[in-house]
Amino acid sequence: MAVRPIFIKDPSAVLDYAVDWSAWLAPGEVIVGVPVVSVPIDLTLCGTPVVNGGQVVFWLSGGVVDQYYCIECLITTSNNPARIDRRVVQIRCQIR
């Protein structure tokens, strides 16, 4: 099982985060549609996630100090048939 990346976030910060599929995508394959990013109730997804090459970029605000959050990101690719993949990253909320 792969280790999930852990990002540190201050509860008052509004920051961008990226999940990278570049190494996983086949040549010519791209992420299509709007990726789905699921966030826990204490965090707020600011706006719509965007695709930037092989990355999905999203903005988060909020959080409770000393809490860990799992953020799920789901994509669909341009392959025929389309490939669907899910990645999870962790965010630890702490005062910076």
C-alpha positions in Angstrom: 0.0 0.0 0.0 1.4 3.4 -1.0 1.9 6.1 1.6 -0.5 9.0 1.2 1.1 12.4 0.9 0.5 14.6 3.9 0.0 18.3 3.5 0.1 20.8 6.4 -2.7 23.5 6.4 -3.3 26.3 8.8 -7.0 26.6 9.6 -7.1 30.3 8.5 -5.3 29.6 5.2 -6.9 29.3 1.8 -4.5 27.2 -0.3 -4.2 25.2 -3.5 -3.4 21.5 -3.5 -2.6 19.2 -6.4 -3.0 15.5 -7.0 -0.6 14.3 -9.8 -1.5 11.5 -12.2 1.2 12.5 -14.8 3.3 9.3 -14.3 0.2 7.1 -14.4 -1.4 8.5 -17.6 -0.7 6.7 -20.9 0.9 8.7 -23.8 -1.9 10.9 -25.2 -4.3 10.1 -22.4 -5.8 13.1 -20.5 -8.1 13.7 -17.6 -11.5 14.7 -18.9 -14.5 16.3 -17.3 -14.5 18.0 -13.9 -12.7 15.8 -11.3 -14.7 15.0 -8.2 -13.0 16.1 -4.9 -14.6 15.0 -1.7 -13.8 16.9 1.5 -14.8 16.4 5.1 -17.4 18.7 6.7 -14.7 20.9 8.6 -13.0 21.8 5.3 -14.5 23.9 2.4 -13.8 23.3 -1.2 -13.4 26.7 -2.8 -14.6 26.7 -6.3 -14.3 23.9 -8.9 -11.3 21.6 -9.2 -9.3 22.2 -12.4 -7.2 20.0 -14.6 -3.7 21.3 -15.2 -1.9 18.8 -17.5 -1.8 15.5 -15.5 -2.7 17.2 -12.2 -6.0 18.1 -10.5 -5.7 21.3 -8.6 -8.2 22.4 -5.9 -8.4 25.0 -3.2 -9.4 24.4 0.5 -10.2 26.6 3.4 -11.0 25.9 7.1 -10.1 23.0 9.2 -9.8 22.2 12.9 -6.3 22.3 14.6 -4.8 18.9 15.2 -7.2 17.1 12.9 -6.2 14.9 10.0 -8.4 14.9 6.9 -8.6 12.5 4.0 -9.3 14.2 0.7 -10.5 12.0 -2.1 -10.1 12.9 -5.8 -11.8 10.9 -8.5 -10.9 11.3 -12.2 -12.0 9.8 -15.6 -9.6 9.7 -18.5 -9.9 10.0 -22.3 -9.1 6.3 -23.0 -11.7 4.2 -24.7 -13.0 2.7 -22.6 -12.3 5.4 -20.0 -10.2 4.6 -17.0 -11.4 5.8 -13.6 -9.0 6.3 -10.7 -9.2 7.5 -7.2 -6.4 9.0 -5.1 -6.5 10.0 -1.4 -4.3 12.7 0.2 -4.1 13.6 3.9 -4.1 17.1 5.3 -3.1 17.8 8.8 -4.4 21.0 10.2 -2.1 22.9 12.5 -1.1 26.5 13.4 1.8 27.7 11.3 
